[in-house]
Amino acid sequence: MPSVSLIRAQSYEIEALSERLEALLAPMGGIAQYVKPGDRVLLKPNMLTGSRPTKECTTRPEIVYCVAKMVQAAGGNPFIGDSPAFGSARGVAEANGLLEWANKIDLPVVEMHGKRYAVENQDFGNFLLSKEAMEADVVINLPKVKSHVQLTVTLGVKNLFGCVPGKMKAWWHMEAGQDRQRFGTMLVETARAISPQLTIIDGIVGHEGNGPSGGEPRELGVLGASDDVFALDRAMAEVLGVDPNQLPTIVESTRLGLCPKLSEIDFLAHQPSELSIDDWKLPDKMMPIDFGAPRVLRSTFKHLYIRFIREPLSAYATR
């Protein structure tokens, strides 16, 4: 039976947050259950963008810092990796204040590089995925609770889409067209291929409304963790009061036999009903999944401009 730990957490203050993370993982055996001495451990936060650092649309730096400290205490060697929508991982980390926290504990921020890997679903054959994720000894997935104008809500499964390097993500949108089922399956197969050993979701302050970046902060007071990313997503949908049939990732992971029913999950701390809210704001209007060729080209140009022109010029100006 898959298990999920859900607890209340109200603060990103380091001492309080560290205590809450320890309490979150305690019924799961603690961080040492997942990290052994010498392990190379990828911490995969949501580093969508550096353009709205006060709007809670990325995983909070304090979460990453505290989890990294836990990994180090267990003898592991953590590093941060992601493939943001625009710019480099290091540039987005700096814009969101994550780089400052990483530097406190010599925590590397790495860029992701692609390699073809076979996936179990014969409809797809293989995916271009991050070597850094696929070759890590341990992957700890650190998503943010957010509404999403294309996928209704983005949680743990969608966060692993950041392990698709560069602008390949935009091309995947174009390839899927307007087929929400196919795109949902792509996301689920990515999550299954990455297979994170642990997912810890940042729901202390979420991002509701027109996410993944155009919404507003919303206090939720929740931390969640599981070694089953599909079970954790199903639990968080219940906390938010969102119909799981509205989430393509849950619909497709259920169809593929990966997502358990709520009744099949062992809740180690709080039940979702004890943490639920009834007024979580979903997007005002849903947008199609597909990216047309002009949008993909514009997105690619913007990404290249930020990464290879704006970021280097900004770094030069601060020397």
N, C-alpha and C positions, 0 to 999 in steps of 0.2 A: 504494500500500500504506500503510495507517495505521501510524503509529509511536508507540511508548510508551517513555518513559524511566523506569526503576526503579533506585533506588540505596539503599544503606544510609545511615541517619542515626540518631544515638543521642541527640541533645541539643537542647533548646530554648534553650540559651545563645546569645545573639544572634550573636556572632562566628562560632561554629561552625555555627549554623543558616544564616547568610548564605552561608557558603562552600559548604555542602551544596546550597542552593537554586541557587546559581550553577552548581555542577557538574551538578545535575539538568537545567537548561535548556540548558547549553552544547551538547550534541549536537543540540539542536533549533534552534540559532541564537541562543539567549539571549533575554532579554525583549524586546530591540529587534526581534525577528522579529514580535512581536505588538502592540507599543505604539509609536506614532509621536508625535513632539512635538505637543502640543496635544490629544491624545485624552482624552476623558472616559472613565475606566475604572472600571467597577463591580467591586468586590471582593465576592464573594458567599460569605461563610463560613457554616458551620452554627451558627446562634445559637438553637438549639431552646428553651432555657430558662435562666433565671438561678438556678434552685433547687438545682442540684447542681454548683457551680463546681469542685469538687475531683475529680469523677468522670470527667473527660475525655469528656464527652458533647457538647462543642461544639469547634469548631476553635480551636486554641490562639491566643491573642492575638499571641504572638511570630511565628507564621507570617504572620498578616495584616500585622503591622508590617514584617517583612522584605520581603514581596512589595510592599507599598506603597512602601517605599524604593526598590526596584528600578524600579518604575513611574515614580516621580518622577525617578530618575536618567536614565531614557529620555526624559524630557520630557513624560510623561503627567500627568494630573490625576486621581488616584484618589479614590474615595469608597466607603464601606462601606454596603451595603444588605441588608436581609433582612426577612422577615415572620415573626417567631417565633410559636410556638404560643400562648404566653401573654405579654402585655405588649408594650411597644414595642421597636423595635430599639435605641433609645438606652438604655432601662431594662435590657434584657438585656445589652447591651454593658457597661454600668457594673457590673452584678452579677458578670459573668465576668472583670472586669479589662481588657476590651478597650478601654473608653473611655479609661482611663489611658494606654495605649500609643498610641491614636489621637491624643490631645491632644499627645503629644510631637512630632508631625510635622504638626499642623494637618490631620488626616485627618477629613473630615466623616462623620458617621453619619446616614443619611437613612432616613425611613420610606417604605414603598412604597405607591403609589396605583394603583388598577386602571383598566384600559381594555380594551375588547374587541378581540381580534385574531383574524383568521382563521387556522386551522391546516390543514395539508395533508390530514389524514385527514377524509374526507367524513362519517364517522360522528359527528363532533363539531361541525363547523361553525366555532365560534369559542370562545375561552377568555378569561376575565378574567385578564389578566396584568399584571405591574408595568410601568408606563410607564418607570420609572427603568432597568429592565433592557432593555426593548425599544428604548429610545432612546439607550442608551449607545453610544459608539463601539466600546468593547471590553468584554467580560464575562470576568472571570477567576473561575472557579468554584473555591471552596476548601472541599471537603467533608472530613468526618472519617470514618475507617473505624469502622463500628459494626455490631453485630448489631441486629436489629429484630424485634420480636414479631409484626409483621404481614407483613413483606416479607423475612424471613430475614436479609438484610444490606442496609444503606443505604450507598451510595457516591456517585459523582458525579451520576448521573442523578437519584436521589431528592433530592439536595441542592437541585436547581433547582426542586423543588416549593415551596421558600421564596419563589419569585418569583410565587406565587399569593398575592395580598394578603389580609390580614385573616383572617376565619374562613371564607372561601370554601373553604379546604382541608378543613374539617370537613364542609361541605355536599357536597364532591366524594366524600368517603368514603361519605356517605349515598346519594348518587346511584348510586355503583358497586354498592351492596349487597354481596353476598357474592361477586361476580364478580371474582376476582383478575386474570383476563385483562383485563377492561375497565379496572380500576384501573391495572394495569401499563401498558396502552396510554395512558391519560391521562398518566401520568408521562413516558413516552417522548415523547409529542407535545409536552408542555411543554418537555422538554429540546431537542427538535428546533426548537421555535419560538424559544426563548431563544438557542440555538446559540452556546454560549460559545466564544470564540476559544482559550481555554486553560483546562485544569483541572489544578490541583495538589492532590493528595490528602495529607492529614495522617495518616500511618500510623506516626509515631514512637511514639506511645502511642495505642492504639485503645481501643474501649469494647465489651467482649464480654458475652455472656450476654443478659439481658433488656432489651436496648436498645429504643428509642433513648435512654432516660434511666435505666432501672432496673437497668442492669448495673454492671460494674466495670472499672476501667482495666486495660489489658494492653499491656505493652511489645512492640512489633513491630519497631521500628527500620527503618521503610521510608518513603521518599518516592516518589511517582509523579507523572508529568506526561504530558499529551498534548493535542494540539489536537482529538482525537476522544474525547469523553467516553464513548462506548459501548465503544471499544476499551480504554480505561483501566479501566472497570468489569470487563470480561471478564478483563483481566490480574490485577486485584486479587482476583477470585474464585479464581483459580488460586493466588495467593500464600496465601490463607486456607485453601485446601483445601476450598472449598465447591462443591458440585455446581451449575453454572450453571443447571440445570433447576429448582432450588429458588428462583431469584430471578426474580420476575415481570418486572422491568425488563429483564433479559437475555433471558428467553424472548420477550417481546414485541418488543424491539428486533431480535432475530434474525429473528423472523417477518416483520417489516417491512423486512428487508434492510438494517438500519442497523448491526448489531453483527457485526463480522468473526469468523471462526474464529480460534482461537489461532494456528494455523499461518499465517494471513494477516497477522499483526502483525509489524512490524519492531521488535525490541527493541534500543534504541540503547545500553543499558548492560547491566544485569543481566537475565538470564532470570528469569521467575517462579519456576522450580524452584530457583534459587540463593537465593531469599529466602523460600521457602515454610515454613510451619509446619504441624504435623499435629495440633494440639490446640486450635485456635481454638474457643471455646465459643459455640454458637448458643443461642437462647432455650430455656428449659426446656419451654415450651409455646407454641405459636403461637396468636395471637388472630385472630378474623375481621377482614376488611377493613372491613366495614360499621360505621358509626356510626348507631344508631337516633336517631330524632328527639329523645327525652329527653336523650340524651348530647350531641347537637349543641347543644341549647339550654343545657345546663349548661356545656359548653365555651365557648360564646359569652359567657355571663354571666361566667364566670371571667376570660376574656380582657378583657372590658370593665371589670370590677372592678379588675384589676391595672393596666390601662393608664390608666384615667381617675380612679381613686380612690387605690389603694395607692401607685403610683409618684409622683403629684403630692404626696401627703402625706409620703412619704419624702423627696422633694426639699425640701419646705418645712421639714421637721424639721432638715435639715442646714445651713440658712442661718444 
